[in-house]
C-alpha cells in the first residue's frame, strides 16, 4: 500500500515545546546499543541500497537511522554532503511513524512542508521510503530511494522495496545478535578469569578429568604441590603420572564415580621423589562439561603434615603414658579411693597455677567434706565409713571431666581441681555432685556432702586458693550442709 504525504498531515507549529518523543528515545537507545550512530562504512548495507536504486530505477538511495533528534545516513548511493541532519528536516520522520511504504511522487505538491522545501532546493522531487523494523516492532529508520524528477514505483518495485527493507532489518538484527554474543563472550571470559583467580588461590588441589582419565585442568595449588607447571600434566592419565599400583586403584574409584554418578570421598597415598609418602583426602564427583561431555571434578586436601603431627602426638602420648606409669610407681594415689593423694594434688596445683597465670585462663577449686562422717563411723563402723569414701570417689570420677583432677585431701575431705574453668561451670559441677550423692543407693543411710568453691585470682598463690575454698566450705557446713557455697558470694 502506498501513502502520499499531504500538507494537512503535519501539525501546525506550536508555541510551547513538544513533549519528549518516547519513540525517538527508544530508537536512540537501540541504535546506541547496536553502535550504529558512529557513521562507519557498512558495505553490506551499501550493496542493498545499490540494489534498491537499480530495481526502482532511481539515481539516489539511502539507509537512514533516527534517534531522538538526528537522522544518520548509514549507507547511501548518489548522495553527497553531511551524513547527519536534524530529524525534523527529513522525510524519514514520516516513514518511521508507520509500517507501510510511503511514496511521495512529487515533492512540489508538498511545498507547504518546511522539510519539503529544503529537499526541493536540493533538486529532489521524488521520495519513497520503507520503515526498518527491529525485532521488537520498533521502526528505527528507513530504506529510501529518491529522484530528481517526479516519479512513481510499480507494484513490483514496491514489493522489492519491502523485501529489501526486511533484508536491511535482518542485517541490523544480525548485528544486534553479534553484539550480544560478543558481550556474552566477554562476560564468560571475565567469569572464567574470576573463577580461575578463585581456583588458583584456594589452598586445595583441584582437577578435572575426562572419561578416558585424561587431566583437562588443574589449578595452581596442584601444580605447586608437585612442582610442575600448568601444562606438564595436561592430557596425561594416572598411568602417565603414578606407579601402576596406585594408578589401578585410582582408576577403579574414578570409573565407579562415572558409572554410578555418586560422589566419592577417599584417601590416597602417593610416593615422593625423596622416598617419603604423602597422604591426601580426595573428593570426586561426576559433572557435565559445556560441550555435554561427562567429566570428573575432583579436589584433594594434603593431609601429610596433619598425619605427621598426629604421629608426633601419638609418640608424645606414649611417652606421657610411660611417664604416668612411673608417677604411679611413686605412690601418688590414695590407696583407699584410688584418687590422687595430697602430695600429688599439691604438685599438680602448683603446675596449673603457673599455667593459669601465664595463659590468663581460669582455674577453680572445689573442696568437699562428707557431712556427719564421724557419726557414720560411730554408728556403722570404720569399714562402712571406708566404703562410703570409696563410693564417693567413684561418684566424683563419674561427674568430673577427664581433665579435672580429683584427690583425697585428707580424712573425709576431697578436692577437685578444674583447669580452664570459671565459677559458673565450677558451680554447675558442684551441683551435679550434690544431686548424684542424693540419688545414690547408699546401703545403710543417706550420705551428703558440703562443697566450697573458689577461683584463682590474678597473682593468687596455691595456699590462698585453698584457704578461700576452705572458707566457702566452712560456710556451707555452717549454713546447714548438703549445699554449695561460693567464696566470691559472701552472702551465699
C-alpha positions in Angstrom: 0.0 0.0 0.0 1.3 3.5 -0.9 0.7 6.6 1.1 1.1 10.2 -0.1 2.2 12.8 2.4 -0.1 15.8 2.3 0.5 19.2 4.0 -2.5 18.8 6.3 -0.9 15.7 7.8 1.7 17.9 9.5 0.5 19.7 12.7 0.9 23.5 12.7 3.7 24.9 14.8 3.1 25.1 18.5 4.3 28.0 20.7 5.2 25.6 23.5 7.9 22.8 23.3 6.7 19.5 22.2 6.6 16.6 24.7 9.6 14.2 24.7 9.4 11.8 21.8 9.4 8.5 23.6 9.7 6.5 20.3 12.7 8.6 19.4 14.2 7.8 22.9 13.6 4.1 22.3 15.1 4.3 18.8 18.2 6.2 20.1 18.7 3.7 22.9 18.6 0.8 20.5 20.8 2.4 17.9 23.4 3.2 20.5 23.2 -0.3 21.7 23.9 -1.5 18.2 26.7 1.0 17.8 25.2 2.3 14.5 25.5 6.0 15.0 29.2 6.3 14.5 29.0 6.8 10.7 31.4 4.0 9.9 31.2 2.3 6.5 28.8 -0.6 6.1 29.5 -2.4 2.8 26.6 -4.9 3.1 24.1 -2.0 3.5 25.7 -0.2 0.6 25.0 -3.2 -1.5 21.4 -3.3 -0.5 20.9 0.4 -1.2 22.5 0.0 -4.6 20.2 -2.9 -5.3 17.2 -0.8 -4.3 18.2 2.0 -6.7 18.7 -0.3 -9.6 15.5 -2.2 -9.0 13.5 1.0 -8.6 15.3 2.8 -11.4 16.2 5.8 -9.2 19.6 7.6 -9.1 19.7 8.1 -5.3 19.1 5.8 -2.3 20.0 5.6 1.4 19.6 3.7 4.7 18.8 6.3 7.4 18.5 5.8 11.2 16.7 8.2 13.5 17.4 8.7 17.2 15.7 11.4 19.3 17.0 14.4 17.3 19.2 13.4 14.5 19.0 11.4 11.2 22.1 9.5 10.5 22.8 8.2 6.9 24.3 4.7 7.4 24.5 3.8 3.6 23.9 5.9 0.5 24.1 5.9 -3.3 24.2 9.1 -5.4 24.0 11.4 -2.4 26.8 13.6 -1.0 27.1 16.0 1.8 26.6 15.7 5.6 25.8 12.2 7.0 23.6 13.7 9.8 20.7 16.2 9.7 18.0 17.2 12.2 15.1 14.7 12.2 12.6 17.5 11.5 14.4 18.2 8.2 13.9 14.7 6.9 11.2 12.8 5.0 12.1 9.7 7.0 10.5 11.1 10.1 7.1 10.2 8.5 8.3 6.8 7.3 9.1 5.6 10.9 5.6 6.5 12.1 4.1 3.6 10.3 4.9 0.1 8.9 4.0 0.6 5.3 5.9 2.0 2.3 5.5 5.8 1.8 5.7 7.2 -1.7 5.7 10.9 -2.5 5.6 11.2 -6.3 6.3 14.9 -6.4 7.6 16.9 -3.5 6.5 20.0 -5.4 3.0 19.2 -4.2 4.2 19.2 -0.6 5.7 22.7 -0.7 3.8 23.6 2.4 6.1 21.4 4.5 9.3 23.0 5.9 11.4 20.0 5.1 10.0 19.6 1.6 11.2 23.0 0.5 14.7 22.1 1.6 14.6 19.0 -0.5 13.2 20.9 -3.4 16.1 23.4 -3.1 18.4 20.4 -3.3 16.7 19.3 -6.6 14.9 16.3 -5.2 11.3 15.8 -6.4 10.6 12.1 -5.7 10.8 10.1 -2.4 9.9 6.5 -1.4 10.7 5.1 2.0 10.1 1.8 3.7 10.5 1.6 7.5 13.2 -0.6 9.0 11.6 -2.5 11.9 13.5 -4.0 14.8 12.8 -7.4 16.4 10.6 -5.6 19.0 8.5 -4.0 16.2 10.1 -0.5 16.6 10.7 1.4 13.4 14.3 2.8 13.7 14.9 4.1 10.3 14.1 3.8 6.6 15.3 2.3 3.3 14.6 5.1 0.8 15.1 5.9 -2.9 14.9 9.4 -4.4 14.8 11.0 -7.9 15.4 14.5 -9.3 12.2 14.2 -11.3 8.6 13.4 -10.3 8.2 9.6 -10.5 6.4 6.6 -9.1 7.0 2.9 -8.3 5.4 -0.1 -9.9 3.7 -2.7 -7.7 6.7 -5.0 -8.3 9.1 -2.3 -7.3 7.1 -1.6 -4.1 7.2 -5.3 -3.3 11.0 -5.3 -3.8 11.4 -2.3 -1.5 9.5 -4.2 1.2 11.7 -7.2 0.7 14.9 -5.2 0.7 13.9 -3.3 3.8 13.4 -6.7 5.6 16.9 -7.7 4.5 18.3 -4.4 6.0 16.3 -5.1 9.1 17.8 -8.6 9.3 21.2 -7.1 8.9 20.5 -4.9 11.9 19.1 -7.8 13.9 22.2 -9.9 13.0 24.4 -7.1 14.2 22.4 -6.9 17.4 22.8 -10.7 17.9 26.5 -10.4 17.1 27.0 -7.6 19.7 25.0 -9.7 22.2 27.1 -12.7 21.5 30.3 -10.7 21.8 29.1 -9.2 25.1 28.3 -12.7 26.3 31.7 -13.9 25.2 33.4 -11.1 27.1 31.3 -11.8 30.1 32.1 -15.5 30.0 35.8 -14.7 29.6 35.5 -12.3 32.6 33.7 -15.0 34.6 36.4 -17.5 33.6 39.1 -15.2 34.8 37.3 -14.7 38.1 36.8 -18.5 38.5 40.4 -19.2 37.6 41.5 -16.5 40.1 39.5 -18.1 42.8 40.6 -21.7 42.0 44.2 -20.6 41.8 44.1 -19.1 45.3 42.2 -21.8 47.3 44.7 -24.0 49.3 43.2 -27.2 47.8 44.3 -29.1 44.7 41.5 -29.1 42.2 41.4 -31.0 38.9 39.2 -32.1 36.0 39.4 -35.4 34.1 37.6 -36.7 31.0 36.0 -40.1 30.7 39.3 -41.5 29.4 41.0 -40.4 32.6 43.0 -37.6 31.0 43.6 -34.4 33.0 41.9 -31.5 31.4 42.5 -28.9 34.1 44.3 -28.4 37.4 44.8 -25.4 39.5 48.0 -23.7 40.7 47.8 -25.4 44.1 48.2 -28.8 42.5 50.9 -27.6 40.2 52.9 -26.0 43.1 52.4 -29.1 45.3 54.0 -31.4 42.7 56.5 -28.8 41.4 55.2 -28.8 37.8 54.0 -26.0 35.5 50.4 -25.6 34.4 50.7 -27.7 31.3 53.0 -30.6 32.3 50.2 -33.0 33.2 47.5 -31.8 30.8 46.2 -34.7 28.7 48.0 -37.3 30.9 46.4 -40.2 32.7 47.1 -41.7 36.1 49.3 -44.3 34.4 51.5 -41.5 33.0 51.9 -39.9 36.4 51.8 -42.5 39.2 53.1 -46.1 39.7 50.8 -48.7 38.2 49.5 -50.0 41.6 48.3 -46.5 42.5 47.0 -45.8 39.0 45.0 -49.0 39.1 43.4 -48.1 42.4 42.6 -44.6 41.2 41.0 -45.9 38.0 38.7 -48.2 39.9 37.4 -45.3 42.0 37.0 -42.9 39.1 35.2 -45.5 36.9 32.8 -46.1 39.8 32.0 -42.4 40.0 31.4 -42.1 36.3 29.2 -45.2 36.2 27.1 -44.6 39.3 27.1 -40.8 39.4 27.6 -41.0 43.1 30.4 -38.8 44.7 33.3 -40.5 46.3 35.3 -39.4 49.4 38.5 -41.4 49.7 42.1 -41.3 50.7 45.2 -41.7 48.5 48.9 -42.2 49.4 51.5 -41.3 46.7 55.2 -41.6 46.8 57.5 -38.5 46.8 60.9 -38.3 44.9 62.7 -38.3 48.3 61.3 -41.7 49.2 58.6 -40.3 51.6 54.9 -40.8 51.2 52.3 -38.1 51.0 48.7 -38.6 52.0 45.6 -36.9 50.5 41.9 -36.8 51.2 40.0 -36.7 47.9 36.5 -35.8 46.8 35.4 -36.7 43.3 32.1 -36.2 41.6 30.7 -36.5 38.0 29.7 -33.4 36.1 28.9 -32.4 32.5 31.1 -30.1 30.5 29.9 -27.2 28.4 30.0 -29.5 25.3 27.8 -32.1 27.2 30.7 -34.5 27.8 30.9 -36.4 31.1 33.7 -35.2 33.3 35.1 -36.0 36.7 35.7 -33.0 39.0 38.0 -33.6 42.0 39.7 -31.9 44.9 42.5 -33.2 47.1 43.5 -32.0 50.6 47.0 -32.6 51.6 46.9 -34.4 55.0 50.6 -35.2 55.1 51.6 -32.6 57.7 48.5 -33.4 59.7 49.3 -37.1 59.8 52.8 -36.3 60.7 51.6 -34.1 63.6 49.2 -36.9 64.7 52.1 -39.4 64.7 54.1 -37.0 66.7 51.2 -36.6 69.2 50.9 -40.3 69.5 54.6 -40.5 70.2 54.3 -37.8 72.9 51.2 -39.5 74.3 53.0 -42.8 74.5 55.8 -41.1 76.3 53.3 -39.4 78.7 51.7 -42.8 79.4 55.2 -44.1 80.3 55.7 -41.1 82.5 52.4 -41.6 84.1 53.2 -45.2 84.8 56.4 -44.0 86.5 54.4 -41.5 88.6 52.1 -44.3 89.7 55.1 -46.2 91.0 55.8 -43.2 93.2 52.6 -43.9 95.1 50.9 -40.6 94.2 47.4 -42.1 94.5 45.4 -42.7 97.6 45.3 -46.4 98.4 41.7 -46.4 99.7 39.9 -44.4 97.0 42.2 -44.6 94.0 42.2 -40.8 93.7 45.3 -38.6 93.8 46.7 -38.2 97.2 47.5 -34.8 98.8 51.1 -34.8 97.7 50.3 -35.4 94.0 47.4 -32.9 94.2 49.7 -30.2 95.6 52.2 -30.7 92.8 49.5 -30.5 90.2 48.0 -27.4 91.8 51.3 -25.6 91.6 51.7 -26.6 87.9 48.2 -25.5 87.0 48.6 -22.2 89.0 51.6 -21.3 86.9 49.8 -22.2 83.6 46.8 -20.2 84.7 48.8 -17.0 85.4 50.9 -17.4 82.2 47.9 -18.1 79.9 45.5 -15.8 81.7 43.0 -18.7 81.9 40.6 -19.6 84.7 41.4 -22.1 87.4 38.8 -23.2 90.0 38.9 -25.5 93.1 36.2 -27.5 94.8 36.7 -28.7 98.4 34.2 -31.3 99.6 33.6 -32.7 103.1 31.3 -35.7 104.0 28.5 -34.4 106.3 28.4 -36.1 109.7 31.1 -38.6 108.7 32.1 -39.2 112.4 28.5 -40.2 113.1 28.6 -42.7 110.2 31.8 -44.2 111.6 30.4 -44.4 115.1 27.0 -45.9 114.0 28.2 -48.4 111.4 31.9 -48.8 112.0 35.0 -47.8 110.1 34.8 -50.4 107.4 31.5 -49.0 106.3 33.0 -45.5 106.5 35.7 -46.6 104.2 33.1 -47.9 101.8 31.3 -44.5 101.8 34.6 -42.8 100.9 35.3 -45.3 98.0 31.7 -44.8 96.6 32.1 -41.0 96.9 35.3 -41.2 95.0 33.5 -43.2 92.2 30.8 -40.5 92.1 33.4 -37.8 91.7 35.1 -39.6 88.9 31.7 -40.0 87.1 30.8 -36.4 87.5 34.1 -34.6 86.6 35.7 -34.1 83.2 38.7 -36.1 82.1 41.0 -33.1 82.5 39.7 -32.4 86.0 41.8 -33.7 89.0 40.1 -35.3 91.9 42.1 -36.0 95.1 41.5 -37.2 98.6 42.6 -34.1 100.5 42.6 -35.8 103.9 40.3 -37.9 106.0 36.7 -37.4 104.7 37.7 -34.3 102.8 38.2 -34.3 99.0 39.3 -31.7 96.3 38.7 -31.3 92.6 40.9 -29.0 90.6 39.2 -27.6 87.5 41.7 -26.1 84.9 40.3 -23.5 82.4 37.1 -23.3 84.4 35.3 -20.3 85.8 32.9 -20.0 88.7 29.6 -20.8 86.7 31.0 -24.1 85.4 32.6 -25.0 88.7 29.3 -24.4 90.5 27.4 -26.5 87.9 29.8 -29.4 88.6 29.3 -29.0 92.4 25.5 -29.1 91.9 25.8 -32.3 89.9 27.8 -33.9 92.7 25.2 -32.9 95.2 22.5 -34.4 93.1 24.5 -37.6 92.5 25.0 -38.0 96.2 21.3 -37.6 97.0 20.2 -40.1 94.4 22.9 -42.7 95.1 21.7 -46.0 96.6 23.5 -45.9 99.9 23.5 -49.2 101.8 22.7 -48.0 105.3 21.9 -44.3 105.4 21.8 -41.3 103.0 25.1 -39.5 102.7 25.6 -35.9 101.7 28.5 -33.6 101.2 29.1 -29.8 101.6 31.1 -28.1 98.9 33.1 -24.8 98.9 34.1 -23.2 95.5 36.8 -20.7 94.8 38.5 -19.4 91.7 42.2 -18.4 91.3 42.5 -14.6 91.0 45.4 -12.7 89.4 48.7 -13.1 91.4 46.9 -15.7 93.6 49.1 -18.4 95.2 48.0 -22.0 95.9 47.7 -21.5 99.7 45.3 -18.6 99.1 43.1 -20.6 96.7 42.9 -23.5 99.2 42.1 -21.1 102.1 39.3 -19.4 100.0 37.8 -22.8 99.1 38.1 -24.0 102.7 36.4 -20.8 103.9 33.5 -21.3 101.5 33.3 -25.0 102.7 33.1 -23.9 106.3 30.2 -21.5 105.4 28.4 -24.4 103.6 28.6 -26.6 106.6 27.6 -23.8 108.9 24.7 -23.0 106.7 23.1 -26.4 107.0 25.4 -28.8 105.0 24.4 -30.6 101.7 24.9 -27.4 99.8 27.4 -25.4 97.6 28.8 -22.1 98.7 31.0 -19.8 96.5 33.8 -17.8 98.1 33.0 -15.0 95.7 29.5 -14.7 97.1 29.8 -13.7 100.8 26.0 -13.7 101.2 25.6 -17.2 99.9 
